[in-house]
Amino acid sequence: MNARSARLAARAVVIGCGIGGITAALALARHGIRVDLFERAAEIREVGAGLQMGPNAVRLLQELSVTPYLTEAVVLPDRAVMRDIASGEEIFQIPFGEAFVERYGAPYQVMHRGDLLTALLTSAERTGLVQVHPAKELVDVTQTDDAVSAHFSDGTAVAAEILIGADGIRSRVRRALGDDEPPLASSYAIYRGTFPRFPEIENAVTLQAGAGHHVMYYPIRGGSMVNLVCSFRSEAGEPGSDAWGRLDELDGAFADASPLVHRLITHLDRTRKWTQFDRTPRPGWVDGRVVLIGDAAHPTHQYFAQGACQAMEDGVELAALVSGSNDLADRLGEFEALRYPRTSAVQNGSRFWGEWSHAGGVEAELRNVALRAAAPHVYDYLDWLYGTDRRVAIPAIPPSRDRYAVAPAERDAYADGLARS
């Protein structure tokens, strides 16, 4: 079945019903554009728990009228704070008070991923222009001069003017564009947990950092629960393997942590470990009528808390760019040029901040001195990321030093996927 013979019901097709995909669909719908949104999973839900929303993303939630559906779920932290994981000593903070909100036009918010996904879906469906299709696995993408088609494993196909690949770091759309390279794995294993908040948990986004390990935690669900992420460098085996990131390594990494951290990590889900992936920045997001957004285009580590935020920016800016065209594909080529410098800085900066957070010894002492010196002018360093003025220079990011490599399991999975496709 080619693009001309497939069903042409909507002007845009979105593959992937995560935060970026739904945001793109909602933004297009608010420009009066009908969208078909396809998701491989039978049930549309977010994996994970907590999510940080910088003011750059919160402004978009306000613009898209999503905020009313999040009122009870959102927490407004007083600040972000970095502490020494052993002593609990405060190293650095970013106040999120009145001056922050006034400068960036929106607050910093934390919430449950599922709450945001539900709010976005509700907003999208209420436009009457977004049709969601679960249990639809993409197997191929074809295009002609005047249409692009998505082909699914059940034998159906759908055509539109453009196809947006928002299907994550293992994007099938990306592979359809000819990029078959697996993502890169970090050597840091991740464990997660959620638990009822107790009095010692400040209303803050708290990072407790040490040499080669950290915990991050903050209140969610209106402040009643806490989201916890624990990470440590594992050198036992390849990332993702059974030997890597074992529980004995977890316990050993945090043996010298403060009593509060020891209490926190008792709430981890010790039955599942996570591997963190990204890619080095690379162009090639657009091919004819196909465009990649979010993790499909520029996956990033967790340390800037910008993965979902940048995906949302993609969706809104893409919709604004194409909406005035008779053919939505006419301006796709401008999208990558518009977004690439910013998303690349986020990818590189997230690696750098992760490495800096895990420093030890003299390097950690020098980092702490530098952060304390920067504290009185901290917003100046955040304007490029959180502000509205895109003329603010994007900072130069030091090169990363940690090892990032393709995990054998990922390489095997990609090779198997090629054989089956």
N, C-alpha and C positions, 0 to 999 in steps of 0.2 A: 504494500500500500504506500503510495507516495503522498507528498504534501497536498497535491491537488485533489486527490480522492478521499482524503480524511475529512472528518466532520469539522466545519468551521463555524463554531458557535460563539466564541469569545474572541476579542481582539488580542488578548494576552494569555499565555499559559505559564503557570508557575509550577515548578517541580520542587517539592519540599515544603512541608507545612510546619516548619519551625518558626522562630521569632522573625528571622529575616524574610522568609517567604510570605508569611501572613502580613507583615508590615508592607511589603511591596504590593501585595494584592489590595490591601486596604487603601494605600496611597493612590494607586491607579484608579480604584473605584471612586475615590473622592474627586478625581478628575473626570468622572463620568465614563470610565472605561470598564467594560465587562471583562471579568477574569475567571478562568478555570484554574483551580488550585488542586494539585494532585499530591498525595502522600502514600508512600509505600506501606506504612504500618496500617493495620486494621483500625487501630485506635489512635487518635491524635492527642498526644500528651508530651510533656517535656521530661526528659531524663535529668536527674539532679534535683537540687533544691534551691539554694540561695542564688540571688542575682543582684549585682550592683548596677545601678543606673546613674551615670554621670549626668550633669545638667545638659550636655549636648543631646542625650537621648531623652531626658525628661521633657525638654522643649518639644521634641517630636511627638511624644505621647499627648501633650497638651494640644499641639497643632492638629493631630488626628482625632481629637475628642475621645481618647481612650481613658483619660484620667478619671472620669466619674465612675468607671467600672473597677477602679483600683483603690478607692478611698479607704476601705477598711483593711486592706491587705498591706499597704505601704508603711514602711518605717522611715522616718527622717532622722538619721544619725546626727549627733552633735558634732562629730569630727571623725577623721581617720587618724589612727595613732599607731606608731611603730614602737615596739618594746623589745628589750633584750629577753630572749626566751629563758635564760637561766635565772636572772636577777629580777625580772619584771620591770627594770628601770625604763622610763620613757626616753626614747631617743629623738622622736620627731613627731609633729602633728600637722594636720591640715584642718583648720576650723571650717565647719560647714554652716556657720551662723548667718546673720543678716548681711554682713559684708560679702560673703560668698554668693548668696542668692541675688543680691543686687548687682554684683559684677557679671554674673552669668545668666541672669534672667530666669533661673529655675533652681530648685534645691537638688541636693544629692539624695537619692532614694535607694533603699534596699527592699527586696521583696522575694517571694517564692516564684520560681520560674513558671510553675503551673498557673499561678494567679495571673501573671502577665500574659501567658499564652491564651488563657480563657478570655481575658479582657480584649485582646487583639481579635480573637475569633468572633466574639460577640459583636464588636464594632464592625468587622468586615461583613458578617452575615446581615447585619441590619442595613447595610447600604443597598441590599437587593441586587448587587452587581457581582458578587463573589459566590461562586459555586464550589464547594469543597467536595473532593472525591477521595475517600480513604481506600486502602487496600489496592492501590494502583502502582505496580512496580514498573518503572521505566526500563526498557531494553534497548531503545535506539532513538536517534533523532535524525530526521531527514529534512532537507529544505530545498525549495525552488526559489526562483526570483521573487515570487509574490506571496509565499507562505512557508511556514515551518511546521513540521509535524512531530508530535511525541507518540511513540509506539510503546505499548504496554504488554506485559507478559500474558495477559488474558486475550490477546489478539486484537484488541481495540486500538484505535488511534484517534488523535484529536489535533486539529490544525489551528493556527492563529497567525497574527502578523509577527509576533515575537514570542520567544520562549526564554524564560528566566530560570536559570539553574540556581536554586537555593537549597540544594540537597546535601549540604554539609561537606566535611573534609574528605570523605570518600565519594565525592560527587560522580554519579554516573554521567551527568551532563558534561562535566569536565573531561571525562574520558572520551565522550563522543566527539569532543573538539580535538582529540588527538594527544592529550596529556595523560599518559598512563603511568607516571611516576608515583610511587606510594608516598604518603606523608612521612615526615621525620619525627622520630620518637625522642623524647627527653629521657635522661637517666633518672629523673625524679619520679618516684612512685607516689600515688595519691590515694588517700583514704578519706572518706566523707562521713558525716553524721548530722543528724538533727535531734534536738532534745529540748525539753521545757526549760525556759530561761530561769536562772537563779540569781540572787541579788548581786553577786560579784561580777556579773556580765554588764559592763558599761553599755550605754546607748551610743555605741561607736562601732566603726569598722576597725577591728583590731588585728594587727599583724604582730605576732611574736616571732622574732627571727633569730636564728643561730647559724653556726657554721654547717652548711649542708642540710638544713632542715628548717621548717617553720610550721606554725599554725595560723590560720586566718579564721576569724569568727565575727558574727554580727547578728543582731536580732532580726527576725522575720515574722510574718503572720501577725502584724499589728503589735509586735514586741513580745508576744507570748512564747515564741519558740526561738531557737538559736540555730543558725547554720554554721557548720564547722568543716573546714578543709585542712587536712594535715598532709604534709609533703616532706619527703626526705630523699637524699641521693642514695641509690642502690647500685652497687657494682657487682652484685651477685647474679651472673647470667645476663642475657639480653632482655631489654625492656619488653614487658608483656609475657615473658616466659614464667613457668611455675617457680623457677629458682629465684627469680628477681622480685624484689619488693616484699620479701617474706615478713611475717609477723614478728619473728625474732629480731630482724633488722629494725623494724618499726620501734620495738621496745628499746633496743639498744640506742637508736638515734636520739631518743627523748629521755634517756636515763638521767641526765643532769638538768632537765628542765625544771622550772619552778613548780611548787605544789599546785598552783592553779592550772597549769598546763597539764600536769598529770591527771588532775580531776577531769579536765576537758576531754582528754583522749580516751577516757573510759567510755565515752559516748559514741565513739567511732563504730561504724559498721565494719567489723573485722572480717566479714565474709566476702568482701569484694574490694579489689584494688583497681585503680584506674591508671592508664598510661596517658601521658599528655603528648599531644601531637601538634605540629605546626608545619609550615613550609617557609622556605626563604622567599622573599618577595619576587614575583615573576609576572611579567605582563602576559597578555594573551587571553583576556577575559571575554572578548567579543569575536564572534565569527559569523558574519552575515546577519542573520536574524536571531542569533543565540547570544545570550549574555549571562555571565556568572556574577553572583553577589555573595556576600557573607563568607562563611568558611569555605565555600566552593571556590572562591576567588582568592581570599587572603586570610587563611586561618592563622590564629595567633594564640600565644600562651595566655594564661589566666592573670598574669601579674599586673597588667594595666586595667583589668576589669572592663575591657572594651570590646570583647568579641561580639556580644549581642548589640551593643551600642553602635558599632561600625556597620553591622548588618542592617540595622534600622536606618542609619544614615543612607546606606546604599539604596534601600527601597524607596525612601522618600525622594532622594535626589534623582534617581532614575525616572520615577514617575513624573516629576516636575519637568525633566529634560525632554521626555518623549511626548508628553500629553498634548502639545499643540500641533503635532504633525498629522498629516493625512494618513501617512503610513508610519506606525510606531517605530519601525526599524530605521527610519531616516537619520536619527541622531544617536543611535547606539554607539557609534564610533567615538563620540565625544565623552561618553560615560567613563571609560577607563582613564582617559587623560585627566578628567576632573578628579577622580577618586584615588588614583594610584599613588601619588606622592604622600597623601595623608595616611592611607592604610598601610603603606610600606613602613612609615615612621612608627606606627602603632605596633606592627609586627616586630621590628627591630628593637624598639624601645621596651617592649614587653620582655623580650629575651634579656636585655641589659638589666632591667630592674629586677628580674628574677635572679640573675647571677649576683647582682650587688646585694640583694636581700640575704643571700646565702653566704656572704663573705664571712671569714673568720680571722682571728688574730689581728695583726697590724692593719690589714686591709679593712677589717670591720671598724677598727678605731678611727682610721682615716675617713671612712664613709660617714661615721657618726659625726665627726667634726664638720665635714662638708654639709651634711643635712642640717645641723644646728645653725651653721652660718647662713644657710639659705632660708631658714624658717621665717624671718621677718618679711621676706619678699616672695613667699611661696606661690602666691597667685600669679606672679609674673612668669613662673615656669609652667603654669597650667593653662595660660591663655590660649595657646595654640590648639589644645585639646578640647577644652570646655567652652571657649568663647565663641562669639558669633562672627567675629571679624576674621575672614579667611586670609586677609593680607598679613596677619601675624606670621612671622617666619617659623617654619617647621624646624625644630632643632636638629643638629647633627648628632647622630647616635653612635657611640663607640661600638666597634665590632664585638660580636659575641665570642666567648672563649670556651664555653662548655661544649660537650660532644652531643651532636644531634645527628642521628643516623637512621636509616631505614631498619626497622625491626624485622627479623626473619619471618615472623608470622605475617606481617603486612606484605612483605614481598611475595610470599607464597599465595596469600589471598588474592593479590592483584594478578599474579600469573594464572591462577585458577579462574579468575573472572574473565581474563582475556580468552582463555580456552573455551569458556562457555558462551561468550558473546559473539 
